Amino acid sequence: RWALPLTVFLVVLTALMTVAFLVAVALLVAGCGCSPAPVKPKAEGSGCSGLKSTIPAGTWYGGVKSASTTKTISFDVVCLFNGPNAVAAAIEDGKDPIDAQDFYIRNQSAVGRNVPVCSNAKAYAPKYLNGDGYKQLTISNYLKQVKGTLNDPSIYSYSGLTKMTVRSSGACASVLTQVYTP
């Protein structure tokens, strides 16, 4: 008495499962968007593109190109990417992602933008001996560090990368920090 309805039920269930499986395979083959979207790399800090002749308030990465005095520096903004963003940016630029390791730097233009230095600005460089922490420098000594003329064995030699904080009041560089890059 139950054999026929049970058999029909099992046949129908098997047919539905087969159809569901075939639909799932067809969607995957057709590219249903089930795979994760590629990571759009996000630069550290306030960004790195669309800048005009001045650098607005924010945190910027780049290189100090020149400084005639401690009152103004010429700063070349770069894009700094870390972690998965570094790998995605390297791939986006057609580079080998192995080269990205922990960070990746993209310089879209080598334009130096003049930035006034705040009168009470601070500067820091990574300590050399234990690699833990930063040593505060005067702006004058930081600029010597950038030029390679500061002979201070307690800090790493200049890596070419500076993190600069530009404050909104006065639009001047308030903090310059040398970024350690291996």
C-alpha positions in Angstrom: 0.0 0.0 0.0 2.8 2.5 0.8 5.3 1.2 -1.8 3.9 3.0 -4.8 3.5 6.5 -3.3 6.9 6.1 -1.6 8.5 5.1 -5.0 6.8 8.0 -6.8 8.0 10.4 -4.0 11.6 9.2 -4.3 11.6 9.4 -8.1 10.2 13.0 -7.9 12.7 14.0 -5.2 15.6 12.5 -7.2 14.4 14.4 -10.3 14.2 17.7 -8.4 17.7 17.2 -6.9 19.1 16.4 -10.3 17.5 19.6 -11.8 18.8 21.7 -8.9 22.3 20.3 -9.4 22.2 20.9 -13.1 21.0 24.5 -12.6 23.8 25.2 -10.1 26.4 23.8 -12.5 25.0 25.8 -15.4 25.1 29.0 -13.3 28.7 28.4 -12.3 29.7 27.7 -15.9 27.9 30.8 -17.1 29.6 33.0 -14.6 26.9 33.8 -12.0 29.2 36.1 -10.1 29.7 33.6 -7.4 33.4 34.1 -7.3 34.7 36.9 -5.1 35.2 40.3 -6.9 38.8 41.4 -7.3 40.0 43.6 -4.5 40.1 47.3 -5.5 43.3 48.5 -3.8 42.9 51.2 -1.2 45.9 53.4 -0.4 46.9 54.3 3.1 46.3 57.8 4.5 44.3 60.4 2.7 44.8 59.0 -0.8 47.2 59.8 -3.5 45.5 61.0 -6.7 43.5 64.0 -7.9 45.8 66.5 -6.1 46.2 70.0 -7.5 49.2 72.2 -6.8 48.7 72.1 -3.0 48.3 69.3 -0.5 45.2 69.6 1.6 44.8 68.6 5.3 45.3 64.9 6.0 47.9 62.2 6.2 50.0 61.8 3.1 52.8 59.4 2.1 55.7 60.4 -0.2 59.2 61.7 -0.4 60.7 64.9 0.6 62.2 66.1 -2.7 63.9 69.2 -1.4 63.9 71.8 1.3 65.8 75.0 1.1 65.0 75.9 4.7 63.0 74.4 7.6 60.0 76.5 6.6 59.0 74.8 3.3 59.5 71.4 1.8 58.8 70.0 -1.6 56.8 66.8 -1.2 56.2 64.1 -3.8 52.9 62.3 -2.9 52.9 58.5 -3.6 50.3 55.8 -3.1 51.3 53.4 -0.3 49.5 50.1 -0.1 49.8 47.5 2.6 48.8 43.8 3.0 46.2 42.5 0.5 45.9 46.0 -1.0 49.6 45.9 -1.8 49.2 42.7 -3.8 46.1 44.0 -5.6 47.8 47.2 -6.5 50.9 45.4 -7.8 48.7 43.1 -10.0 46.7 46.2 -11.2 50.0 47.8 -12.3 51.1 44.6 -14.1 53.8 43.8 -11.5 54.6 40.5 -9.9 52.6 40.3 -6.7 55.6 38.6 -5.1 57.4 42.0 -5.2 54.7 43.6 -3.1 55.4 41.5 0.0 54.0 43.6 2.9 53.8 46.9 1.0 53.7 48.4 -2.5 54.4 52.0 -3.6 52.9 53.6 -6.7 54.1 57.0 -7.8 51.7 58.3 -10.4 53.7 61.5 -10.9 56.9 62.8 -9.5 55.5 66.3 -8.9 56.9 68.1 -5.9 54.3 70.3 -4.1 55.5 73.0 -1.8 54.2 72.5 1.7 54.9 75.1 4.5 56.2 73.5 7.7 54.4 74.5 10.9 56.5 76.4 13.4 55.9 73.7 16.1 56.3 70.7 13.7 57.7 67.5 15.0 59.7 64.9 13.1 60.5 61.2 13.9 62.7 58.5 12.6 62.7 54.7 13.5 65.3 53.7 16.0 68.0 51.5 14.6 69.4 49.5 17.5 66.2 47.6 18.4 63.8 48.7 15.7 61.2 49.4 18.3 59.8 52.9 18.5 60.8 56.3 17.0 63.3 58.9 17.9 62.2 62.5 17.8 64.3 64.8 15.6 64.3 68.5 15.0 63.0 69.5 11.5 66.5 70.6 10.6 67.9 67.1 11.5 65.1 65.4 9.8 65.9 67.2 6.6 69.6 66.2 7.0 68.4 62.6 7.5 66.5 62.9 4.2 69.6 64.2 2.4 71.8 61.5 4.0 73.9 64.0 5.8 72.8 63.3 9.4 75.3 61.0 11.0 73.1 59.4 13.8 73.8 55.6 14.2 70.8 55.3 16.5 68.3 55.6 13.7 67.8 53.8 10.4 69.1 55.5 7.2 66.4 57.3 5.3 64.2 54.9 3.3 62.8 57.5 0.9 59.3 57.4 2.4 57.8 60.0 4.7 54.4 60.0 6.4 53.4 63.7 6.5 50.5 65.1 8.5 49.1 68.4 7.2 46.8 70.1 9.7 43.8 72.0 8.5 44.4 75.1 10.5 47.3 76.8 8.7 47.6 74.1 6.1 51.1 73.3 7.1 53.1 70.1 7.8 52.8 69.4 11.5 54.4 65.9 11.7 57.0 64.3 9.5 57.7 60.6 10.2 60.2 58.4 8.3 58.5 55.2 7.3 60.6 52.1 7.8 60.7 49.9 4.7 62.7 46.7 4.7 
